[in-house]
Amino acid sequence: MTEAIFLVGLLGGIASLVAAIGVARQNWRRDVAPFSRHTSSFKVLARPGSYASATAVGSIRALTAIGYGLLGAAILSLGYQLLADLGGR
């Protein structure tokens, strides 16, 4: 069961964060330099209002929160499995 939670959390979290970057790139503000190799994805996800239009900020924040939540669930399931294996159940 923990393997399924880990895989769903990991894959779902990555997909959600990639979707958030995609939404941000589709709604990029015209007064900001274009997205490039030098643009930090973490900065875009941490402060979407500085990079994306105001209409997309809510969806970017929601996708980011869902993505980080799913990644957190994956890490927690990994920790639970580690403690269960060390404790001998």
N, C-alpha and C positions, 0 to 999 in steps of 0.2 A: 504493500500500500504506500509506503513512504517513497518507493521508487517512482510510482505514478505521480505522487504529489510533486516530487522533485522535477520530473520531466515536464509536467504541465506548467509548473511555476517558472522553470527556466525558459522553456520555449515560448510560453505566453508572455512572459516579461520582456524577453528580447523582441518579440513581434510587436508588443505594445510600444516599446521605446523607439523602434524603427518607424512605426506608424506616426509617432509624435514628431519625429524629425521630418518625415515626409509631409505632414500637414504644415509644419513650420516652413518648409521650403516652398510649398505651394502658395503660401500666404505671406511671403517675404515682403517687408516694408520697402517702399521705393527709395526712401531717404537713407537706407543702410547699404553698405557695400555688399555686393552679391556673396552668396555662400561659396566658400572656396576651401582649399586644403588647410588654410590657416584659421578657419573658423572652428572654434571648439564646440563640439556637439553638447558637451556638458553645460557650457554657458548658454547655449540656445534653449536647452531644456530647463535650466535653472531660472532664467529670466526671459521667458518667451515674449513678454511685452516690449522688450528692447529690439527684437528682431522681426516678429510677425505682426500682422495687422490685428487690430483690437477685436475683430469678429472671431478670430481663430484662437485667441489666447485661452479661452475656457476649455476648448477641446484639447488643446496641447497640454494644459495642466492636468486635465482628467486622464489622458492617455499616459502621461508621465507618472502620475500617482498610481495608476493601475499597474504599470510596468514595474515600478519600484516595489509595490506591494507583492506582486507575484514573485519577483526575485527574492524578496525577503522570506516569503513562504518556502521557496526552494531551499534557502540557506537554513531556515529553521528545521525543515524536514531532514536535511543532511545532518544537522547537529543532533536531532532526536535519534536518528539511526546510529550515529556515532556513540552517543551515551547508552543506547540500548545494547549495542554490541560490546561496549566496555563493561557494562553492568551485568551482563550475562542473563538479562531478562529474568 
